[in-house]
Amino acid sequence: MTTPMIVWDNRLADAVPVASSTASGAAINLADFRPYTNWTPSTLPATVTVDCATAKSVDNLGVFNHNLFAGACTIEVRGSTDNFVASDVLVSTYTPAANTNFIRTFTSASYRYWRVRITGTTAPTLSIVAIGTSLPLEIGVPFGFDPLQRTVFGSTNTSEQGLPLGKSVLFEQWSQSINLGFVTNTWLRNTFLPAWKAHLRGSPFLFAFDNTTYPTEIYLVESDGNLNTPTVAPDYSGLSFNVKGVALP
């Protein structure tokens, strides 16, 4: 079992990404963490490249809402020092075994130019692609955390006599409190709080409860904007915040 992981940092958001081809959507859609905006290349292999201006690190690939498996596709993460003229380094490669969401971690590498390359038989459609520095939580969530909780949103139907006739289900929501009892003040101030201010407090992000044991249980969530960090010892604080998103299928 691994500690929970947040994915929010994205090199594709450092500048306007350039796609080798586009059939629909735009490459910038991959970086906005919105599941309803997409990019589809017109031909394969296809690439999306970004110039980060300076060398920046990447240690994970997060993909949400895709059909890479249906197109028999492989997705690669590549780095370069010269915009892929003589320098073209394969950092990670992955061939999904299903069209489920995933986060793949790998040894951190730092390059100015980053590229996502897709090969396969049929051009895929992707909504969210994040290549950046992951945010593992410093400790695991306590017992009582519910990775499969869900609440139905919809309308309830009853007869004139008040008998239940079933529900019209719109979707199921997953919501949890991420409650860490003991984190170091150093990690809280230097690692978590900058991520909170930069992204987590106002934008969606990917959350993996245990990416080793349950690699397909990836949620796209948002916080409610409340962050609690009570002091529990001279060098330690608590950390709690609430997240919600669509429940797993």
N, C-alpha and C positions, 0 to 999 in steps of 0.2 A: 504494500500500500504506500502510495506517495502522498505528499501534502498537496492540497488544492493548488491549482494554477490559474492565473489570470493572463489572458493575452489581449493586449490593447495597443502596444507599440507597433508601428508599421512603417517600414521603409518606403512602401508605395505611397505613403502620405507625405513624404519629405519634399516632394516636388511633383509636377504633373507627369505621371507615368506615360510612356510611349509604347503603343501596341504595334506589333508587326503587321497585323491586319484586324479588321473589325467587321463582323457581319451585323451585329446589333449591340446597342448599349454603348458604353465607353469604358476605357481601362480605368479611369478615375473612380468608377463605381465600385471597384474592388476594394477601395481603401476607406469607404465611408461608414462601414459597419451597419449598413442598411440591407436587410435581407430581400428587399423588393426591387433593388436596382442591380442590374446585371451587366456582364460583358460576355460576348460570344465572338470568338475569332472566325474569320471566313475560311482560313486554311490552316493545316497542321504540317509541320511543327509551327507553333505560335509562341511569341514571346511578349512579355511586358517588362520594360526596362525603366529604371529610374536613376537619375543622377542626384546623389545626396549632398553634393558640393564638398563634403569632407568624408573621410572614412568613418563608417558607423557599423555597429555590431549587429549581428543576427544570430539567434540560437534556436529559432523555432519557425515552423510553418503551420499556420492555422487556416483551415478552409471550412466555410459554413455555407450550406445550400449550393450543391453542385451536382453534376451528373457525369463526373469523370469516369466512373466505373462503366456506365452505360456506353460510353464512347471508347472503352478499352484504352484509357489514357494513363500516361505517367506524367507526374508533375515534378519538375526539378527546380531547385534553388541554386542560382549561380552568382558568383561575385567576380568583379574585375577592377583592375587599377587604371585601365585605359579605354573604358567603354567598349570592351569586348573586341578589340582589334587583335592584339597578341595575347592578352590576358583574359582567360575564360575558364574559371575554376568551378568545377561541380562541387557544391557544398553539401547538398542533400538531394536524394531522389526518393520518390514514393509512388507506388502503384496501388491505388485503393482497391479493396476487395468488395466494396459496396458503395452506394451513394450516400453513406452516412457522413456526418461531420467529423472532423479529426483535427488533432494537434500533434505534430511531430516535432520532437526536440532533437537537437544534435549539438556537436561541439561548436562553441561560439567562433565566429570568424568576422573579420572587419574589412570592408571594402568601401570605396567611394561609389562604385556603380553596382547595382543589384538588379537581378533579372529573375523572373519566373518563366520557365520554358515548359511547354506542354507538347507531348507527342501522343500519337494514337491514331485510331481509324476514323473517328467521328468527332468533329469540333464540339467541345462541351460548352455549357453555360454555367458561369460561376457568379455568385453574389458577393461573397466576402473572401478575400485572400489577404492574410496578414503575415508578413515576414519581419521579425523584429526581435527585441529582447523580451523574453517572458518574465512574468512576475510570480514566482512560486511564493505562496504564503509561508511565513517563517515557521509556523507550526500547523498541525492538522486541526480540523474542526472536532469538537467534543462529541461524545455519544449523545444521541438525540437529534443530530443533524439528519435530515430526511432527503436523500438524493432523488427519490421517486415521488414525492408529494405532488398532488395536483388538485386543482379546483376547477370545476366546470363553469364556463360562462355561456349562457344561452337563455332561452325562455322555457318556462314550465307550462305544460298544458294540462288542464283539468276539465272534467265534465261539468255539466250544470249541477250535478249532485256532489261535486267536489272530489270525484274519484280521479286518481292520477292517470294521465294518458301518455306520459313520457315527456322528454325534453327535446327541444331543438338545440343541439349543441353547436355553438360557434367555435369554441376552442377550449383547451384546458391550459390553465396557467400553473406554472411552478414558481413558488416564492419561498424564500428561506432567509433566516438571519445568519449571517456569517459572524460567528461569535468566537473570538480567540481570547482565551483567558489571560495568557502571558506572552507578550512579545517584547523584545528589547526596545528601549527608547531609541537606540541608534538606528535599528532597522525601520522603526515607525517613522522617524523624522527624515532619514536619508533615502529610504527606498519607497515606502508605501505612500507617504504624504505627497511627494512630488508626482507620483502616478495619479493619485486622487485629484490633485489640482489640475493636472494636464488633461485628464480624460475621464476618469472613473466617475466623478461626481455628476457629469452632464452628458455623457455619451455611452452608447452600448458597448459591451465588451464580451469576450468569450470566457467562460468559466468551466473548468474541468475539476470535478470532485476528486477523482482518483484516475489519472490518465494512464496508469500502468495496468490496473485491474479492470477498469471499465473505460477503455479508450473511445468508445462510441457515445459515451454520455457527456456530450459537449453542449452546453447551454449558451445561447445568446441572451444576455441579461442587461438590465440597467439598475442602478441604485435609486433609492428614493431621495437621495440627497442628504441624508442624515448620517453623521459619522460620530461615534462615541469612542473616546480614548481615555478612560479613567486610570489614574495612577494606582498601581497595586503594590509597588515596591520602589525603592530608590532608583533602580535602573530598568524597571519594567512597567508596562502599561497594558491594560486590556485594549481590545480592538473589536468593534462590532459595527456592522452595517448591513442593511437589508437589500436583497436583490430579488428581481422577478423577471420571468420570461415565459415563453411558450413551453409547455411540458413536452417531454420526449414522446415521439409517436408510439 
